[in-house]
């Protein structure tokens, strides 16, 4: 891996019909920290960055225009895996904020403890303790 200066080199990118509601849910229920949010004149989220640990997701509003928006027009929901320090505490926070939990914290055969939740627009988020060692 060259040129990443220790930063992650993969960032899931999602578009939402209501990006502002998505940002609220991701920060309040799932513990992300808002790094930046850029809005257009009409209030659409043109680009946002939310941080969790040493990773981040980028998101924006559907229908804002541009090549990415057009390419994602008929895309389905996605799944994102996020490593967290305390799966059970993270799960409790999500439940307290009304997140739809699809699977409670569960020990996996490969050594992780995970839970699954769905966001307001159908994307599936996995939160767990497993972090692949990708250093070459």
PyMOL commands that set and color helices and strands:
alter all, ss='L'
color gray80, all
select helices_A, chain A and resi 19-28+67-71+87-96
alter helices_A, ss='H'
color red, helices_A
select strands_A, chain A and resi 13-16+33-39+45-52+55-61+79-83+100-107+113-118+124-128
alter strands_A, ss='S'
color yellow, strands_A
deselect
rebuild
show_as cartoon
